[in-house]
Amino acid sequence: MAGLTLRDLADIGDRLARWQSLAYHSDGRTSQTISCRLCTSRRSIGTETMGPDTTRRYYEGSSDAYFLQTCERDLSSYWAMFEAHLKPGSAIIDLGCGSGRDLKRFAKGGHRPVGIDYSLPLLGLAARFSGQATVLGNIRLVPFRAEAFDAAWAMASLLHLPRSAIGRALRQIAACLKPGAPLFAGLKLGIGEETDSLGRFTTFYAADEWSDILAESNFSVYDLQIDIERRRLADGGFQEIPWIASLAIVRSGSMRRSHLPA
Ligand SMILES: C[S@@+](CC[C@H](N)C(=O)[O-])C[C@H]1O[C@@H](n2cnc3c(N)ncnc32)[C@H](O)[C@@H]1O
């Protein structure tokens, strides 16, 4: 298997509850259970956070179409922003890995990416497309041990969390990163929260607001850009979507798991 081994995943996944433990391997094997040393003594991710929601249902039900729409998207400028901060052979967590496009990119660059996503069908596609390890889990409550990763990538995934959950999720992400590790996040610029006609829930952020949230969650903002994506519509027209792209660094003395609220 390319990337991390199952043993590495077991080591990383100290909070992975058994019922949701799952890893896809590039040779087609699927492991249903990762034996984790600490998961029995910790609170598992329960039905509240893994339960049905319309966003998840969309990514499960439309996985093939979503994969085809996004697996070849060129994110060169965002990859460059992130990769400038990576050490050779970095262990990278791709939060909401979708098609596996970015797992493939980072592995090609000599890194060791692991994808986490709550859509089981997309995880399978991502594992096959990238040849990298993927883990079923919820980015609201990342199931990894403290300082497991050298870097985190979250393109268009944290935007699906409600505003009320983002601070806690970011503090958990900070805790599973080494001090000084970079986090790239791509979010939609705007105001409020909405559920679109496909059932996808999105939270929009103002640039200052997003900077403040990162700073309150133990990250130092290194770079923040606003970009306009021109997305082609079925009728031949275009939709303009403003994005925030941020690169933030975990501050040293990051709150460890033991300091996080249960
Ligand atoms: C807009 S897609 C982006 C996918 C990929 N990062 C990309 O840039 O193409 C959002 C992804 O995040 C996943 N996702 C959304 N909310 C999640 C959650 N709470 N836990 C785990 N995955 C989540 C979805 O299943 C989907 O794959």
The ligand as a Gaussian input file, in Angstrom:
#p B3LYP/6-31G(d) Opt

LIG

0 1
 C      -17.019000      20.407000      -1.538000
 S      -16.383000      18.794000      -1.253000
 C      -14.620000      19.078000      -1.407000
 C      -13.868000      17.827000      -1.703000
 C      -12.365000      18.019000      -1.926000
 N      -11.711000      18.543000      -0.746000
 C      -12.141000      18.924000      -3.121000
 O      -11.617000      20.029000      -2.943000
 O      -12.484000      18.522000      -4.227000
 C      -16.597000      18.553000       0.483000
 C      -16.085000      17.207000       0.967000
 O      -16.073000      17.196000       2.382000
 C      -16.751000      16.058000       2.869000
 N      -17.356000      16.458000       4.151000
 C      -18.239000      17.455000       4.375000
 N      -18.536000      17.537000       5.673000
 C      -17.821000      16.563000       6.291000
 C      -17.708000      16.135000       7.635000
 N      -18.396000      16.729000       8.616000
 N      -16.873000      15.111000       7.913000
 C      -16.177000      14.488000       6.925000
 N      -16.250000      14.844000       5.631000
 C      -17.064000      15.881000       5.313000
 C      -17.751000      15.693000       1.789000
 O      -18.143000      14.342000       1.852000
 C      -16.963000      16.041000       0.540000
 O      -16.152000      14.986000       0.111000

